[in-house]
């Protein structure tokens, strides 16, 4: 059976980092005069680059000198890195889902910096499930909701976009993967306030993921390339995370 490539978001999909991120972001932004609270992040800005969050807030509340904003950002990221290394836990059901999907090729595709992704996975002991298959927006110079980060990851792993299943909790990531022409599973943990796009598949808990992926994989054949022949995936070791 042909197994598609699974492209996982990191924050809010594999690891429960968003509460920590929201707290540090709120502390830093309020310190420079940009009103912000954790609820604002979780309801409006999940998955969005910090630069874009700061830009939007400055349009609403006034400009902050660039040097002051940069100093705050550096301090915020340093504080967050310390907390990620000591407080972070896997998202509920993530480890069990990865274990059940151990046969599938997989990678992480995140808007976060590469060092932050590595810290998050190492702290939660999920790094073994991905080895070096980590793709950061900062490394590629392309961020969700643009599709180029997903397309770069698929190409680097040797898969056609149509042979990829993207799993993301944030709408920016869902939109990016849909634009890339991939099958998309939206981990919608806030169904009362967030609507899953029509072309995406909604799940509410990572425990649902293995069943949905298995159903999507059943009877699947590799997508043809532009020349009419199926793409040849790059082999990846299936190493557990323990």
N, C-alpha and C positions, 0 to 999 in steps of 0.2 A: 504494500500500500504506500502511495506517495504521501509524505508528511509535509505539510506547509510550514513555513518559517513563522514562528511566534515572535512578535515584536512587542515587548512590554514597556509601558511607561514605568517610571520609578516612584516618584512622590505620589502618595495617595493610591497607588495601584499595587506596588510590592511592599512598600514600607510606609508606616504611619507617621510620616515626617511633617505633614501639613500643620498640625497644631503647634509644633515647635517653630516652624517657619513663620506662621502667622503671628505668634507671640513676639519673636525677635523683630519682625518687620514692623509691627505696631509700635514697639518700644523705640526703634530707630526713627521711624517717620514722624511720630509725634514729637520726638526730641528736636526735630528741625522745623517744626511748625506745620506739618502736613497731617491733618486729622485722619486717623486710621485705627480700626479695631479688628480683632480677629474675625468677627462675623463678616466684615467687609471682604476680607481675603477669601473666606470660605464660600461666600455667596456670589462674589463678583469677579475675583481675580485668580481663582485656582488655575495653576498651570501657566500663568502669564509671566513673561520675563519681568524682572524687577525694574529694568529701565523703562518699560512701557507703563508699569504701575506708577512709577514716580512721575512720568510725563503726564499721565491722566490726572493725577492728584494736583500737580502744579497748575494745570489748566483750571481746576476748580477752586484752588485755595491760594494761588499766587506762587511766583517763582522763588526758588531757593538757590543761593549761589552755588555754582557747579563744584567748587572746591569743598564746600561744606557738605554737599550731598555725597560726594565721593568719599570723604572721610567717614561719614556715617555709614555708607554702604560697606566699606572695608571693615569697620568695627562690627557691624551686624553679621557679616559673613564669618568673621572670626568667632564671634559668640555662638553662632549657629553650628559651626564645625565642632566646637567643644561639646555642645549638647547632643549633636548627632552621634558623636563617638561614645557617649555615655548613657543616653536616655532612649535612643531610638529602638523601636521594636518592629517586627514584621507586621504588615496589615493582616488582620484576622483571615485565616484560610489560605494565605499566600504560599506558605511553605508546603502545605499539604497539596495544593494545586500543582505546584512545580514538581513535586515528587510523582504525582500521577501522570504528569506530562513529560517525564524524563526522556522519553524516546524522541521527542520533537526537537528539531533545531530551534534555537532561540537567541534573542539578543535584547538588550535594554536600549531604548531610544528615549532620551530625556532632554528637556530644555536646560537642565542644570549643568553646572560645570563638571568636568570629568572627575576632579578630585572629590567633589561632593557625592557623585554617584558611587565612586569606589568606597568612600567612607560609609555611606548608608548601607551598602551591600555587605561590607565586611563586618560592621557592627551587628547587623542582624543575621549574620552567617548565611546569607543568600548568595554570596559571591561565587561559590563553587558551582552554582547552577548556570553561570554565564561565562566564567573564565574571563577572557579578554574581549568578549563580544559586547562592548559598551560603546554607544554612540551619543555624543554630547553635542548640543547645538553650538556650544562655544568652540568645539574642535572643528566642526564642519562650517561654522559661520552661517548657520541657517537655523531658524527656530520655528516651532509650531506657532501659529496654525498654517504656516507655509508647508507644502508637501515635501520639500527637498530633503529634509532630514530623514524622513522615512524612506524616500527613494534612494538616498545615499546608503543607508543601512542595508536595504534589500540588495543593492548592487554589490556592496562589499561582501555580503554573505553568499552571493551567487544565486539569488532568487529573482524571478520576475515579480513585479508588484502584485499581480493577480494570484501569486502563490504565497502571499503573506496574510497572516491574521494579526491585526494590531489590537492590543488590549490597553485601554486608557480610561481613567476616571474623569479627566477634564475635557470639556467640550473643545478646547483649542486643539487637543491631541486627536480627538475623534474627527474633527473637521479636517485636520492635516492628513490623516490616514485615508479618509474618504476621498480627498482630493488627489491622493497618490494612486487611487484605483485599487485599494486593498479592501479585504473583508474586515469589518471593524466590530469589536465587542466593546460596548460602553459599560464600564463598571459604575453604575449609577447608584451611588450611596445616598443621594438626596432626591429621591423621585418626587417628593412633594413640591420641590422648588426648581427642579432641573428636568428639562424635557430631552429625551434621547432623540437625536435626528432620525428621520424616517428610514434612512438606508443603513442604519447601524442596528446591532442586536443588543438589547439591554439585559444585563444581569445585575443583581443587587448585592451579591456576595461572591467572593473569590471561590467559595466552595462549589458554585455552579459552573465554573469555567471548564473543568475537564470534560464534563458531559457535553457542553456546547461545542467545544473544540472537536471532540470525537465525532459528533454529528456532522460538523462542517467538513471534516476530513474524509468521511466515508465515501468511497468510490471516486475520490478526487484524482485527477490526472494533472501533470505539470502543464502550466500555461505555455502556449507556443511563443517563441520569440518573434521579432520582426521578420526573421528569415523563414519562419514557419516551422521551426523545430523546437521541441521543448527545451526550456532552460535547464542547465545542469547545476544543481546546488553544490555549494562548497561544503564538504563534509565538516561536521563539528562534533567534537567529543561530547558524549552525554555523561557528564560527571555530576554526581549529587552534591548537595550543599552542606553536608555535615562535615 
